[in-house]
């Protein structure tokens, strides 16, 4: 039994290392949790902004790049207050940051685009 376990670990450890480095170089990621899947899918869409949202971005001095790279990527979807089953475009409420939220963003995610409707600063 010990001999089998030894051969198993000799194959398992190098195999895991190879898979880890190959997938890491390709930039592959696994998004199994609902929050991660919604955010990853949102980032693949074309963004459109309501006039109110544009004004709030200007007032808060938030660039589109910062919105994508930080706020959306590091935010969390509040599924209790979202309408994820709405047709034809699910509506989501994103809070940023995950702990001690300071912003709420409402947006709808359609097949071709994500339309951001409101940006609200908390506190």
C-alpha positions as CSV (number, residue, x, y, z in Angstrom):
1,X,0.0,0.0,0.0
2,X,2.8,2.4,0.9
3,X,4.5,1.7,-2.5
4,X,1.3,2.6,-4.4
5,X,0.9,5.9,-2.4
6,X,4.6,6.7,-3.2
7,X,4.1,6.2,-7.0
8,X,0.8,8.2,-6.8
9,X,2.4,11.2,-5.2
10,X,5.5,11.0,-7.5
11,X,3.1,11.4,-10.5
12,X,0.6,13.8,-8.9
13,X,2.9,16.6,-7.7
14,X,4.8,17.1,-11.0
15,X,1.4,16.8,-12.9
16,X,-0.1,19.5,-10.7
17,X,2.9,21.8,-11.2
18,X,2.8,21.4,-15.0
19,X,-1.0,22.1,-15.2
20,X,-0.6,25.1,-12.9
21,X,2.2,26.7,-14.9
22,X,0.5,25.9,-18.3
23,X,-2.8,27.4,-17.3
24,X,-1.2,30.3,-15.5
25,X,0.7,31.3,-18.6
26,X,-2.4,31.2,-20.8
27,X,-4.2,33.5,-18.3
28,X,-7.0,30.9,-17.8
29,X,-9.3,31.4,-14.9
30,X,-12.1,29.4,-13.4
31,X,-15.2,31.4,-12.5
32,X,-17.5,28.9,-10.8
33,X,-19.2,31.3,-8.3
34,X,-22.2,33.3,-9.5
35,X,-20.6,36.6,-8.6
36,X,-17.4,35.8,-10.6
37,X,-19.4,34.6,-13.6
38,X,-21.6,37.7,-13.8
39,X,-18.6,40.1,-13.5
40,X,-16.6,38.1,-16.1
41,X,-19.5,38.2,-18.5
42,X,-20.1,41.9,-17.9
43,X,-16.5,42.8,-18.7
44,X,-16.8,41.1,-22.1
45,X,-19.8,43.3,-23.2
46,X,-19.7,46.8,-24.8
47,X,-20.4,49.4,-22.1
48,X,-23.0,52.2,-22.5
49,X,-23.8,54.8,-19.9
50,X,-26.9,56.8,-19.1
51,X,-26.5,60.6,-18.8
52,X,-27.0,60.4,-15.1
53,X,-24.2,57.8,-14.8
54,X,-21.8,59.9,-16.9
55,X,-22.4,62.9,-14.7
56,X,-21.8,60.9,-11.5
57,X,-18.6,59.5,-13.1
58,X,-17.4,63.1,-13.8
59,X,-18.4,64.3,-10.4
60,X,-16.6,61.4,-8.7
61,X,-13.6,61.7,-11.1
62,X,-13.9,58.0,-12.1
63,X,-12.5,57.1,-15.5
64,X,-13.8,54.3,-17.6
65,X,-10.6,52.4,-17.2
66,X,-10.8,52.6,-13.4
67,X,-14.5,51.5,-13.6
68,X,-13.5,48.3,-15.5
69,X,-10.2,47.5,-13.8
70,X,-11.1,48.2,-10.2
71,X,-14.8,48.9,-9.5
72,X,-16.3,46.1,-11.6
73,X,-13.5,43.6,-11.3
74,X,-13.2,43.9,-7.5
75,X,-16.9,44.6,-6.8
76,X,-19.5,42.2,-5.6
77,X,-23.0,41.6,-7.0
78,X,-25.8,42.0,-4.4
79,X,-28.1,39.2,-5.7
80,X,-30.7,39.9,-3.0
81,X,-31.4,43.4,-4.5
82,X,-30.7,42.4,-8.1
83,X,-33.2,41.2,-10.7
84,X,-31.1,38.5,-12.2
85,X,-34.0,36.7,-13.9
86,X,-35.4,39.8,-15.6
87,X,-36.1,39.5,-19.3
88,X,-34.6,40.4,-21.8
89,X,-31.8,42.1,-19.8
90,X,-31.0,41.0,-16.2
91,X,-30.5,43.9,-13.8
92,X,-27.7,43.9,-11.2
93,X,-26.6,45.9,-8.3
94,X,-22.8,46.0,-7.8
95,X,-21.3,47.2,-4.6
96,X,-17.6,48.3,-4.3
97,X,-15.5,47.4,-2.4
98,X,-16.7,44.1,-1.1
99,X,-16.0,45.0,2.5
100,X,-17.3,48.4,3.7
101,X,-19.0,49.3,0.4
102,X,-18.6,52.9,-0.7
103,X,-20.4,52.7,-4.1
104,X,-23.5,51.1,-5.6
105,X,-23.8,50.7,-9.3
106,X,-27.0,49.6,-11.1
107,X,-26.7,48.2,-14.5
108,X,-28.4,45.8,-16.9
109,X,-26.6,43.1,-18.9
110,X,-28.0,42.4,-22.3
111,X,-26.7,40.0,-24.9
112,X,-24.5,42.7,-26.7
113,X,-24.0,45.4,-24.1
114,X,-24.0,46.3,-20.5
115,X,-25.9,49.5,-19.8
116,X,-24.9,51.4,-16.6
117,X,-27.8,53.4,-15.2
118,X,-26.9,54.8,-11.8
119,X,-23.8,55.3,-9.6
120,X,-24.5,56.1,-6.0
121,X,-21.8,57.0,-3.4
122,X,-22.5,55.6,0.1
123,X,-21.6,57.3,3.4
